[in-house]
Amino acid sequence: MSQFLISKLKEEYGCFFDRILAGFESKRVTTFRVNTVKATNEEVLSFLDERGIEYESVPWYDSAFIVRSNVDLRKLDIYDKGMIYIQSLSSMLPPIVLEPGCEKILDMTAAPGGKTTEIYNLSGGLALITAVEKNRIRADRLKYNLEKQGASATVIVGDATKLDEFFSFDKILLDAPCSGSGTLSDVNSFNDYLLDSSVKVQECLLNKALSVLKKGHIMVYSTCSILKEENEFQLDKLIKAGRIEIVEIDTDIFKDVLCLPTLIKGTVCVCPSALYEGFFIAKIRKIC
């Protein structure tokens, strides 16, 4: 792990550093959710039972499961047919916090489509989703997953920070590009340049999101980072400017999720572990 990141984590989390480090070193398990557009929990679990594949339910999401057997889900029919979606538990949290319904919803940085298709599932297929992705290759993957999962969304291939001002949304999910400090896929390349560049992109996306979100309406901001520069510090600037207020997340829903302390009451920062990636989530209401 880079010395820069070690110093940042020790500075920001103190006595929680060892817990974070242990989480990074844990082997993460495979998790998935049932695609309720194409299958029921019973159908998927029956398929797994017949093949002796062991699994465990997730307390806070009826359609999410942890795989306990050594099996490649991508080689199973239920995966090929789009009956399941392989997704980390942490990344399932933001759409749940968003509480999507029959509304116009923007997924600002949508590829590869896990959260987009989850929003569609959670809304019962009623959400009118606009999904934005600026990378054409990733946008093609997004379209593929939408089709495979039987989910409907309008895909815009372009930079979300340049969305036209005539757009107006009831809810927004901004799962912002970040340093990845909660996942650490490349621990040695982490540096201050990566962090600074992520912060700048996040600021642009937050400002654009607030310009196309209806006044008084909800946005969920999330990152797979546990560094406060990308999370609480970003929101604090907007709170002080009188542009947003924090809507407290009901942590009783996620009482089995190990979390780190946050500087803003009502936000959630998931601690890295064998079950979870490090992840920050905030529910925001636009004031002006």
C-alpha positions in Angstrom: 0.0 0.0 0.0 1.3 3.5 -0.8 2.7 5.5 2.1 0.6 8.4 1.0 -2.6 6.4 1.5 -1.5 4.9 4.8 -0.8 8.4 6.1 -4.2 9.7 4.9 -6.1 6.8 6.5 -4.2 7.1 9.8 -4.8 10.8 9.9 -8.5 10.5 9.1 -9.5 7.4 11.0 -6.9 6.9 13.8 -7.8 3.8 15.8 -9.9 2.5 13.0 -6.9 2.1 10.7 -6.2 -1.5 11.7 -9.8 -2.5 11.0 -9.6 -0.8 7.6 -6.3 -2.6 6.8 -7.7 -5.9 7.8 -10.6 -5.3 5.5 -8.3 -4.6 2.6 -6.4 -7.8 3.2 -9.6 -10.0 3.4 -10.6 -12.1 0.4 -13.9 -10.7 -0.8 -16.7 -13.1 -1.3 -19.0 -13.3 -4.4 -22.4 -11.7 -4.1 -25.3 -11.3 -6.5 -28.9 -10.1 -6.6 -31.8 -11.7 -8.3 -33.1 -9.8 -11.4 -36.7 -9.6 -10.4 -37.6 -8.5 -14.0 -36.8 -12.0 -15.2 -36.9 -14.3 -12.2 -38.1 -14.8 -8.6 -35.9 -15.5 -5.6 -37.5 -19.0 -5.4 -36.5 -19.8 -9.0 -32.9 -18.8 -8.6 -32.5 -20.4 -5.2 -34.1 -23.6 -6.4 -31.5 -23.6 -9.3 -28.7 -23.2 -6.8 -30.1 -25.9 -4.4 -30.3 -28.5 -7.1 -26.6 -28.0 -7.8 -25.5 -28.0 -4.2 -24.3 -24.4 -4.4 -24.3 -22.9 -0.9 -25.5 -19.3 -0.3 -26.6 -17.0 2.4 -29.3 -14.3 2.4 -28.6 -10.6 3.1 -30.7 -9.1 5.9 -31.2 -5.7 4.3 -32.1 -6.8 0.7 -34.5 -9.7 0.0 -33.0 -10.2 -3.5 -29.3 -10.2 -2.5 -27.3 -13.2 -1.7 -23.8 -14.2 -0.7 -22.2 -17.3 -2.4 -20.5 -19.6 0.0 -19.5 -22.3 -2.5 -16.4 -22.1 -4.8 -18.3 -21.6 -8.1 -18.1 -19.3 -11.1 -21.6 -17.8 -11.4 -20.8 -16.6 -14.9 -20.8 -20.2 -16.1 -24.4 -20.8 -15.0 -27.6 -20.6 -17.0 -29.1 -18.2 -14.5 -26.3 -15.7 -15.4 -26.5 -16.2 -19.1 -30.2 -15.6 -19.1 -30.0 -12.4 -17.0 -31.8 -13.9 -14.0 -29.0 -12.7 -11.7 -26.6 -9.8 -11.6 -23.2 -10.2 -10.0 -22.7 -7.1 -7.9 -20.9 -6.1 -4.7 -23.1 -5.6 -1.6 -21.7 -2.1 -1.1 -22.7 -1.0 -4.6 -26.3 -2.3 -4.0 -26.7 0.3 -1.2 -27.1 3.6 -3.1 -30.1 2.6 -5.2 -31.8 1.3 -2.0 -31.2 4.7 -0.3 -32.5 6.4 -3.4 -35.9 4.7 -3.0 -36.8 4.8 -6.7 -40.4 4.9 -7.8 -42.5 6.1 -10.8 -40.2 9.1 -11.3 -37.7 10.7 -13.7 -34.4 9.4 -12.5 -30.9 10.3 -13.6 -28.0 7.9 -13.2 -25.1 10.2 -13.9 -22.2 7.8 -14.4 -24.0 4.6 -15.1 -21.7 2.0 -16.7 -21.6 -0.9 -16.4 -25.2 -0.8 -15.3 -25.4 -2.5 -12.0 -27.0 0.4 -10.2 -29.1 1.4 -13.2 -30.7 -2.1 -13.5 -31.1 -2.2 -9.7 -33.0 1.1 -9.8 -35.3 -0.3 -12.5 -35.8 -3.5 -10.4 -36.6 -1.5 -7.2 -39.0 0.8 -8.9 -41.0 -2.2 -10.2 -40.1 -1.1 -13.8 -41.8 2.2 -13.3 -38.8 4.6 -13.1 -38.1 6.6 -16.3 -34.3 6.3 -16.2 -31.7 8.4 -18.1 -28.3 6.8 -17.8 -25.2 8.7 -18.8 -21.8 7.3 -19.7 -19.0 9.3 -21.5 -16.8 6.3 -22.4 -18.2 4.7 -25.6 -16.9 1.2 -24.8 -18.3 1.4 -21.3 -21.6 2.8 -22.7 -21.8 -0.2 -25.0 -21.4 -2.5 -21.9 -24.2 -0.5 -20.2 -26.5 -1.0 -23.1 -25.7 -4.7 -23.2 -26.4 -5.2 -19.5 -29.7 -3.2 -19.8 -30.9 -5.5 -22.6 -29.7 -8.6 -20.8 -31.4 -7.7 -17.6 -34.6 -6.6 -19.4 -34.4 -3.1 -18.0 -35.4 0.1 -19.8 -33.4 3.3 -19.8 -32.5 6.1 -22.1 -28.7 6.0 -22.6 -26.8 9.1 -23.3 -23.2 8.7 -24.5 -21.5 11.8 -23.3 -20.0 13.8 -20.4 -22.5 14.1 -17.6 -21.0 17.5 -16.6 -22.2 18.8 -19.9 -25.9 17.8 -19.7 -28.2 20.4 -21.2 -29.9 22.6 -18.7 -33.4 21.8 -20.1 -33.2 18.4 -18.3 -35.1 18.2 -15.0 -35.2 15.1 -12.8 -37.1 14.0 -9.7 -34.2 12.0 -8.3 -30.5 11.6 -9.2 -28.0 8.9 -8.4 -24.4 10.2 -8.6 -22.1 7.4 -8.0 -19.1 9.6 -8.6 -15.7 8.6 -10.1 -13.2 8.5 -7.3 -9.8 7.4 -6.2 -11.1 3.9 -5.3 -9.6 4.1 -1.8 -12.3 1.8 -0.5 -11.5 -0.9 -3.0 -7.8 -0.7 -3.6 -7.5 -2.6 -6.8 -4.0 -1.0 -7.3 -2.6 -0.1 -3.9 0.8 1.0 -4.9 -0.2 3.6 -7.5 -2.4 5.6 -5.1 -1.1 9.2 -4.9 -2.1 12.8 -4.3 -2.5 13.5 -8.1 -5.2 10.7 -8.3 -7.0 12.1 -5.3 -6.9 15.7 -6.5 -8.1 14.9 -10.0 -11.0 12.8 -8.5 -12.0 15.7 -6.3 -12.2 18.1 -9.2 -14.4 15.8 -11.3 -16.7 15.2 -8.3 -17.2 18.9 -7.8 -18.2 19.4 -11.5 -20.6 16.5 -11.3 -22.2 17.7 -8.1 -22.7 21.1 -9.5 -24.3 19.8 -12.7 -26.5 17.4 -10.7 -27.9 20.2 -8.6 -28.6 22.2 -11.7 -30.8 19.5 -13.2 -32.4 18.3 -10.0 -35.8 19.8 -9.1 -35.8 22.0 -6.0 -36.7 20.1 -2.9 -36.0 16.8 -4.5 -33.5 14.0 -3.6 -30.1 13.0 -4.8 -27.9 10.2 -3.5 -24.2 10.8 -3.7 -21.8 7.8 -3.4 -18.2 6.9 -3.9 -16.1 3.8 -3.5 -13.7 5.9 -1.5 -13.4 6.3 2.3 -11.4 9.5 2.1 -13.1 12.6 3.5 -11.9 14.9 0.7 -14.1 13.0 -1.7 -17.0 12.6 0.6 -17.8 14.8 3.6 -15.6 17.7 2.5 -17.4 17.8 -0.9 -20.8 17.9 0.8 -19.7 20.4 3.5 -19.0 23.0 0.8 -22.5 22.7 -0.6 -24.1 22.7 2.9 -22.3 25.9 3.8 -23.3 27.5 0.5 -26.9 26.8 1.4 -27.5 24.6 -1.7 -28.3 21.3 0.0 -29.3 19.7 3.3 -28.6 16.2 4.4 -31.4 13.7 4.7 -30.4 11.2 7.4 -30.1 7.6 6.1 -32.0 5.2 8.3 -29.0 3.1 9.5 -31.4 0.6 11.1 -31.9 -0.8 7.6 -28.2 -1.5 7.4 -27.6 -2.4 11.1 -25.6 -5.5 10.1 -23.1 -3.4 8.0 -19.9 -2.5 9.7 -19.4 1.3 9.2 -16.7 3.9 9.9 -17.4 7.2 11.7 -18.4 10.2 9.5 -18.1 13.9 10.0 -21.6 14.6 8.8 -24.5 13.0 10.7 -26.8 10.9 8.7 -24.2 9.8 6.1 -22.8 6.3 5.9 -19.2 5.1 5.3 -19.0 1.3 4.9 -15.8 -0.2 6.3 -13.9 -2.5 3.9 -14.3 -6.2 4.8 -14.6 -9.7 3.3 -18.3 -8.8 2.6 -18.1 -5.1 1.7 -16.0 -2.7 -0.3 -15.3 0.6 1.4 -18.1 2.9 0.3 -19.6 6.3 1.2 -23.3 7.2 0.8 -25.2 10.4 1.4 -28.8 11.3 0.8 -29.2 15.0 -0.2 -32.1 17.3 -0.6 -31.6 20.3 -3.0 -32.5 23.6 -1.3 -31.6 26.0 -4.2 
